[in-house]
Amino acid sequence: MNIKIKTALISVSDKSGLEKIVQSLIEYNVKIVSTGGTSRSISEMGAEVTDVSSITNFPEMMDGRVKTLHPNVHGGLLSKRDDNEHVQSQKDHGIEDIDLIIVNLYPFEETIKSQDNEEICIENIDIGGPAMLRSAAKNHKFVTVVTDVNDYDKLIEEMQQNDGSTTLGFRKQLASKTFSTTAYYDSLISNWFQRNSNEPSGQFSTVGKLSSTLRYGENPHQSANLYKSSLQQSGIPHATLLQGKELSYNNINDADAALQLIKEFDRETPTVAIIKHANPCGVASGASLCEAYTKAFSCDTTSAFGGIIALNQIIDKDSAAEIIKIFTEVIIAPGITDEAKEIFESKSNLRILILPTLYEKIRSQNYKSIEGGILVQTNDNEETIKSDLKVVTQSKPSDHQIEDMLFAFKVCKHVKSNAIIYVKNKKTIGIGAGQMSRVDSAKIASQKNSEMDPADENSLKDSVVASDAFFPFADGLLVTIESGATAVIQPGGSVKDEEVIAAADEARISMVFTGKRHFKH
């Protein structure tokens, strides 16, 4: 069913493209009704415009909070024109049809990004706009509703093809988009109000805008999209792609894993993490980024091929020259020098992501979709410091060992459970991830280095070990001791803790408990 557009109500915060749509409505002799600033803008174009107050017989009041919340507006939007009772009600109360509304909402999203003043943010919560949009979208059988400036051309084309009318299919499409818009807007406001609350909401909602449609998902037969969070300005979706191909689903997932790991380390200490399949294969700190990279790379030179590299400082010429010696998928850093840029230009497919907000402190949650629901938890931002450590063995760790243990425990948080990490001189030298048995993780972590000369810098001799959860029995600990570890950091809390401590004492190694577990599944 086609509906002729005779009366249009326009109320927009974003006035881009307004002149184009107004001129098109004039061509079809559409009566234009408007409010406040929009009305003034239309008048300045030389177009005839009727102020909404002449329809409601009330002036705008309360600083514009009340202007369209009136039966003469919503009656004109909600009336079912094929229902005799509705039509009679319109006649009885002098309510005219409104065939088209063009409404976009107060810029709440832009305001909260740039403004900390709560009162100003609240004033930018639109009430009348969403009410009109919902009324018009509900009654899309008779009313056309446009809330996106990008749909102006589609509306003009629709009217041109249908002699100033719109089709039901077109109106239904716009109505669907409108309810998505109001749902997004309300979710944004709800999440903003809950930003400082630890209380769970009775209903789950999150907010994001489609950033890109990816070529495919985790595998080629899966489709995938990337949505950018509207409540924070950090993270991989907000990074600038300096060069290289479009990021894939797996690139983005691995890049996020690299980002979360590198943020564990003090920005003043040059640190590099190399990630493969969302697990670290090498992490190290050094006197320079170049040194940190070479140390991280030496942990596992095979797995590092085609990996994701995260650096916690501006990429310089020396580190860039080392990195391009092997194939790398993605590099993430807070900045890059011009000299480093020139070096990377020779690798046109190398993706370089620059994220100046890498260390921005955020309050975020972690979502995992499951069949029939969503699991929600806060991110594992718990930090372990020296004063948290409880020495449980007769042997006490040295200051150097404590530094390495804290380093290892940071890495441990970002390795799939069960996780065992060997570290020496602030460099991972063995990583065991994702095994069903902690013993197997300990064996895998030591496997590549077990035959090394004890003098080799990557030898496990005199290393420290971190475990993401307690050792349920002494067997896993014994594997690490046999491999050459002399200090262990673990949460503790097993019913067999005494057995594990006794094994450590017998081997004359030191062990500390943190009381904090870091499972990552």
Buried (B, 14 or more C-beta within 10 A) or exposed (E): EEBBBBBBBBBBBEBEBBBEBBEBBBEBEBBBBBBBEBBEBBEEEEBEBBBBBEBBEBEBEEEEEBBBBBEBBBBBBBBEBEEEEBBEBBEEEEBBBBBBBBBBBBBBBEBBEEEEEEEEBEBBBBEBBBBBBBBBBBBBBBBBBBBBBEBBEBBBEBBEEBEBBBBEEBBEBBBEBBBEBBEBBBBBBBBBBEEEEEEEEEEEEBBBEEBBEBEEBEEEEEEBEBEBBBBBBBBBBBBEEBBBBEBBBBBBBBBBBBBBBBBBBEEEBBBBBBBBBBBBBBBBBBEEBBBBBBBBBBBBEEBBBEBBBBBBBBBBBBBBBBBBEEEBBBBBBBBBBEEBBEBBEEBEEBBBBBBBBBEEEBEEEEEEEEEEEEEEEEEBEEEBEEEBBEEBBEBEBEEBBBBBBBBBBBBBBBBBBBBBBBBBBBBBBBBBBBBEEBBBBBBBBBEBBBEBEEEEEBBBBBBBBBBBBBBBBBBBBBBBBBBBBBBBBBBBEBEBBEBBBEBBBEBEBBBBBBEBBBEBE
